[in-house]
Amino acid sequence: MLNSEPAVPAVPPARPEPQPAAGPGTGAAGPGSGAAGPGSGAAGPGSGAMGPGSGAVGPAGKEPLSREERRRRRRATAKYRTAHATRERIRVEAFNVAFAELRRLLPTLPPDKKLSKIEILRLAICYISYLNHVLDV
């Protein structure tokens, strides 16, 4: 050796255990949330273990994950839950708009009477039946 530094054996650095991110806006699961938490085996956002054909492996790298397990892990991410909640909100909003439009077509006394969704459907059935009867006469 020509330089004065002592020889250091080539030992790979120890990998620290990943710590779960906890705090506002990180998507961390709270008590009773039903979301995957530390130690559950579920992959978190950005884990890199997801994606079609990713060849993700199961516990201890022994076998590939099943389709159901990959789906469960993907659905446990905060990004997926947020997107799903947004889609559901839009669906419910469209559903309520459709009921409001149907409600406007049904005659009631008073006209602005608040009806439940089942009442709207039952009243619509009766009204359609009545209109059919009127056309048949």
Buried (B, 14 or more C-beta within 10 A) or exposed (E): EEEEEEEEEEEEEEEEEEEEEEEEEEBBBEEEEEBBBEEEEBBBEEBEBBEEEEEBEEEEEEEEBEEEBBEBBBEBBBEBBEEEEEEEEEEEEEEEEEBEEBBEEBEBEEEEEEBEEEBBEEBBEEBEEEEEEEEEE
